Amino acid sequence: YKKDKSPADESGGKMEAAWPGNGSDFNPHAPYRMYHGHHIPGFPQHPHRGFETITATMEGLIDHADSVGNAGRYGEGDVQWMTAGGGVVHGEMFPLVHADKPNHLRLFQIWLNLPSKSKMVQPSFAMFWNSDVPVYHTDDGKASVTVWAGDY
């Protein structure tokens, strides 16, 4: 679970933080973190193999690019499902897109270990846009369930 309250972009439209990251900014008590990013918060290109990640966004934006040719910006309720399988290099960055207000980010990322017979499958990537992600509300409006995978 990631919840960051990054400040407004003060870089004149570069979507970068005004301070450089040191590559290991993971302070859980800070209002925001640079993680491994140097100018843009996030996780620059890094390898994965043998598992899947499900990234479910609730607030904010993510820029994704990978070695298989997938790239794009998603967020605000979108879900990304990436199967690393035999190996993929990818990056997830959290651009500071707003200059007039804070750039909040809230997401869950779930890592699923693939069974041994599937660890070397071809990498794949699927996007599920917010409008296609089912959300069910109780009749009294006191609770809701967002279904990121499977059926409800």
N, C-alpha and C positions, 0 to 999 in steps of 0.2 A: 504494500500500500504506500503510495506516495502522495503527500499533500504539501504543496509548496505555495508560498505567497510571495512570488518574485515581484520585484518593483516594476514600475513603468520603464519602457525603453528610453534611455537617455542618450543613446548612441547616434541619434540623428537618422534613424531609419535602418540601421544595420541589424537590428534585432539582437544586439549583443549586450551583455552586462557591462556596466561601466568599470568593473574591476575584473582582473584576470583570476581564473580559478587555478588552484594548485594541483589539480588532478586527483585529489583525495578529500573532497569536501563532503562529508557525510554526517555532520553534526545534527543529531535528531532534535536538538533543542532550538536550532536556528529557524527563523521563519521561512527560509528558503535555502537551497543548496545548489552548488555548481556541479556536484557529483564528479565526473571525470572531465567535464567540459572546461575549456580554457577561456573562451570568449562567449560561448552560448552554453547555458546549462544543459546537461544531458550526458549521454554515453556515446562518445565517438566510436567509429568503426571498431568492432571486436567480433571474435568468432564464437559460434555455437555449433554443437553437434550432438545428435542422439536424443533430442527432446523437442517439445513444442512449447511455445509461449502464447498465452492468450492475454492481450492487453486491452482492458476495458476502461475507457475514459469516462469521466463524469464531468470534468471541467478542464478547460485549457486545451492546448494543441501540442501535437507531436509531429516532428518531421522524421520520416523513416526512409532509409535508403539501404539497399543490400546488394550483395555480389551476384545475385541472380537477375538483376535488372529491375526489381520492384522499387518504387519510390513514390512518395506522396506525403501530404499533410492530412492528418485526421485528428479528431477530438470531439469534445462536446457530446459525448454519448456514443460515439462510434466504437466498434470492437475490431481488433486486428488479431488474426490467428496465423501464426507463423510456425511451420514445421521445419526445424533445422535439419533433421534427418542426417544424411551423410556429410553435411557441413555447409554453413553459410556464414558470411561475414556481413554484419549489419550495424547500423548506428541509429540511435534514437535521441534526437535533440529536442529541447523544449524552448523554442524561439520566443523572444520577448516581442510579441507582435503589437502590443498596445503601448503607445507613447503617452496616452492621456489617462491611463488607469493601471492598477497593478495587473500582473500577468499570473493569475492563479492557475495551479495545476493540481488535479486530483485524479488518481487512477489506481487500478488494481492490476498487477501483472502476476499471472499464475503460470508456473513452470510445470509441465507434465513430462515425466520421464517416459520415453517410448519403450515398449517391450523389446527384448533383444532382437526379435525377428524383424523389427521395423526401424532399428536405430540407423540403418544406412539407406533409408528410402530417399528419393529425390526431394530436395527442399521444395516447399510450396508456401504460398502466401494467400490469404483470403481476407477481404475487408467486408465488414457488415456495418453498413451506415446506420446512423441513429434512427432514421425513419423505418428501418427494417428490423430493429432490435425490439422484441416484444416486452412490454411493461404491463403488468397486471396490478390493478388497484382494488383494495377491499371496498365493499359497498359503502362503508362508513367513511372512507377516505383517510383512515388513520395509518394505513400501511400500503406498501407497494413492493412488487417483486420484479426485478429486471432479469430476464433470462439471457445469459451470455452464451450458453451452450445447452443443447438438449431441448426437452419439451417441458411445458408446465401444464 
